[in-house]
Amino acid sequence: MGAAGLIIIGVILFGMIAGGVAQLVLGVSKVSTMDWSLAFVAGIIGSFVGGVLHGLITGRGFTIVPSGLIFSVIGAIIVTALWTWYKKGKIAR
């Protein structure tokens, strides 16, 4: 496996961790009932959202820096909160 493959695996793993942390922070689930598909999607999309926010706030553009990891978790929290809000609204109708 080359460097690109390791980077992809790293992004997927970090995305799942960020999405899981988002679920725990929001109280959506506990560790034993974690929705890993939501964690994966929220982590990947949240990393993108967090990267955009980081680029806009710092003016650095789209670079990978350690502080960007914090924004990835923040992005995952935003995505998880929006998905939970949408899902609750859909069930209530």
Summary of the structure (lengths in Angstrom):
residues: 93
radius of gyration: 14.1
end to end distance: 48.3
largest distance: 48.9
contacts: 285
relative contact order: 0.17
helix: 83%
strand: 0%
